[in-house]
């Protein structure tokens, strides 16, 4: 095992540098895409597309936190986990707000916008796996957790995007509303699970105990 003065436990400095740049690249790439989607939504006046564009900001925050915490001590990881829980809670509240707005003023169904949102989510999940592929055999728990999370996201994101698309284009609106409640529930469940896991834990655990925080960062 490499010593701590390298890029992280079991990671060479070159590999750690490459991983950090890759994670920052993912976060910045998603941010640029999100800005483009939001600008497009504002230009065409599409509220659903705007909401889907804003939703990408949560991914930017999560990958940014993963980049910041990599190679640091247990205290930094604890703070990062708390921040991730807060991000998920905000995402849940945002979903509730959007749901209330849709119930008060139902939006017209625009298949092209919904299809774009679903398709882009799948494509981005595949691209993330592609850029993290080189790190798939690394033993560092943060890198491994990020890789496994992104790999699983290809499957879950595909199913989630298709389910959301089907709910939104259904001839009645209640499947869409139920789907939004489900999404909000997942966000709050993740927040509770993260914060509960931090209770009673020491502020500076051993460096090797990184798997839980890393997995949370890939949500």
C-alpha positions in Angstrom: 0.0 0.0 0.0 1.3 3.5 -0.8 2.0 5.9 2.0 -0.3 8.8 2.8 2.0 11.4 1.2 0.8 10.2 -2.2 -2.6 11.1 -3.6 -4.5 8.9 -1.1 -4.5 5.5 0.4 -3.3 3.0 -2.2 -3.2 5.6 -5.0 -0.2 7.0 -6.8 0.1 10.8 -7.1 -0.4 10.6 -10.8 -3.6 8.5 -10.5 -4.9 10.7 -7.7 -4.3 13.8 -9.8 -6.1 12.2 -12.7 -9.0 11.1 -10.6 -9.4 14.6 -9.0 -9.3 16.3 -12.4 -11.8 13.7 -13.7 -14.3 14.3 -10.9 -13.9 18.1 -11.3 -14.4 17.7 -15.0 -17.6 15.7 -14.5 -18.9 18.4 -12.1 -18.1 21.3 -14.5 -19.3 19.4 -17.5 -22.7 18.8 -15.9 -22.8 22.4 -14.8 -22.3 23.7 -18.3 -25.0 21.3 -19.6 -27.4 22.4 -16.8 -26.8 26.1 -17.7 -27.5 25.3 -21.3 -30.8 23.5 -20.5 -31.9 26.3 -18.1 -31.1 28.9 -20.7 -33.0 27.0 -23.4 -36.0 26.5 -21.0 -36.1 30.2 -20.3 -35.9 31.0 -24.0 -38.9 28.8 -24.9 -40.8 29.3 -21.7 -40.9 25.6 -20.7 -41.3 25.2 -16.9 -40.7 21.4 -16.9 -37.5 21.7 -18.9 -36.4 24.5 -16.5 -37.0 22.2 -13.5 -35.1 19.4 -15.1 -32.2 21.7 -15.9 -32.1 23.0 -12.3 -32.1 19.4 -11.0 -28.7 18.8 -12.6 -27.2 21.4 -10.1 -27.6 18.7 -7.3 -25.3 16.4 -9.3 -22.8 19.2 -9.7 -22.8 19.7 -5.9 -22.4 16.0 -5.2 -19.5 15.4 -7.6 -17.9 18.7 -6.4 -18.1 17.4 -2.8 -16.5 14.1 -3.9 -13.7 16.0 -5.5 -13.1 18.2 -2.4 -13.1 15.3 0.1 -10.9 12.9 -1.8 -7.6 12.4 0.0 -8.5 14.4 3.1 -9.0 13.2 6.7 -12.1 11.8 8.4 -13.2 15.2 9.7 -13.4 16.5 6.1 -15.4 13.4 5.1 -17.8 13.9 8.0 -18.5 17.5 6.9 -18.8 16.3 3.3 -21.4 13.7 4.3 -23.4 16.3 6.2 -23.3 18.6 3.1 -24.4 15.8 0.9 -27.4 15.1 3.2 -28.3 18.8 3.1 -28.1 18.8 -0.7 -30.5 15.8 -0.9 -32.9 17.5 1.5 -33.0 20.6 -0.6 -33.6 18.4 -3.7 -36.6 16.8 -1.9 -38.0 20.2 -0.9 -37.5 21.4 -4.5 -39.5 18.4 -5.8 -42.3 19.2 -3.4 -42.4 22.8 -4.5 -42.5 21.8 -8.2 -45.3 19.3 -7.5 -47.4 21.9 -5.7 -46.9 24.3 -8.7 -48.0 21.6 -11.1 -51.1 20.8 -9.1 -52.1 24.4 -8.9 -51.4 25.1 -12.5 -51.2 21.9 -14.6 -48.6 22.0 -17.3 -49.2 20.9 -20.9 -47.5 17.6 -21.9 -44.6 18.3 -24.3 -43.2 15.0 -25.3 -40.1 16.5 -27.0 -38.9 18.2 -23.9 -39.6 15.3 -21.6 -37.9 12.9 -24.1 -34.9 15.2 -24.2 -34.6 15.2 -20.4 -34.9 11.4 -20.1 -32.5 10.8 -23.0 -29.9 13.3 -21.7 -30.0 11.7 -18.2 -29.2 8.3 -19.7 -26.4 9.7 -22.0 -24.7 11.6 -19.2 -24.8 8.5 -17.0 -23.1 6.5 -19.7 -20.5 9.2 -20.3 -19.7 9.4 -16.6 -19.0 5.6 -16.5 -16.8 6.1 -19.6 -14.6 8.7 -18.0 -14.3 6.8 -14.7 -13.6 3.5 -16.5 -9.8 3.8 -16.0 -10.3 3.9 -12.2 -12.4 0.8 -12.0 -9.6 -1.4 -10.5 -8.4 1.1 -7.9 -8.6 -0.1 -4.3 -9.0 3.4 -2.7 -12.4 3.3 -1.1 -13.5 6.7 -2.3 -12.5 6.0 -5.9 -14.1 2.5 -5.7 -17.3 3.8 -4.3 -17.5 6.6 -6.9 -16.9 4.0 -9.7 -19.4 1.5 -8.4 -22.0 4.2 -7.9 -21.6 5.5 -11.4 -21.7 2.0 -12.8 -25.0 1.3 -11.0 -26.4 4.6 -12.1 -26.3 3.6 -15.7 -29.0 1.0 -14.9 -30.9 2.9 -12.3 -30.9 6.2 -14.3 -32.1 4.4 -17.4 -35.0 2.8 -15.6 -35.7 6.0 -13.6 -35.7 8.2 -16.7 -38.0 5.8 -18.6 -40.4 5.5 -15.6 -40.5 9.3 -15.2 -41.1 9.8 -18.9 -44.0 7.3 -18.9 -45.5 8.9 -15.8 -45.3 12.4 -17.3 -46.9 11.5 -20.7 -49.6 9.4 -19.2 -53.2 10.5 -20.2 -53.9 11.2 -16.5 -51.8 13.3 -14.2 -51.8 11.3 -11.0 -48.9 8.9 -12.1 -46.7 12.0 -12.5 -47.7 13.3 -9.1 -47.0 9.9 -7.5 -43.6 9.8 -9.2 -42.7 13.2 -7.8 -43.7 12.0 -4.3 -41.5 9.0 -4.8 -38.5 11.1 -5.9 -39.0 13.4 -2.9 -39.2 10.4 -0.6 -35.9 9.0 -1.9 -34.2 12.4 -1.3 -35.4 12.6 2.3 -34.6 8.9 2.9 -31.0 9.5 1.7 -30.7 12.6 3.9 -31.9 10.7 7.0 -29.7 7.7 6.3 -26.6 9.9 5.9 -27.2 12.0 9.0 -28.2 9.0 11.1 -24.9 7.3 10.1 -23.0 10.2 11.4 -24.5 10.2 14.9 -22.2 8.9 17.5 -19.2 8.6 15.2 -15.9 10.2 16.0 -15.1 13.4 14.2 -11.8 12.0 12.8 -12.1 8.2 12.0 -9.3 6.3 10.4 -8.4 7.2 6.8 -9.3 3.7 5.7 -13.0 4.0 6.7 -14.0 5.9 3.6 -16.4 3.7 1.8 -19.7 5.1 3.3 -18.9 8.7 2.5 -17.7 7.8 -1.0 -20.8 5.9 -1.8 -22.9 8.8 -0.7 -20.9 11.1 -2.9 -22.0 9.1 -6.0 -25.7 9.4 -5.4 
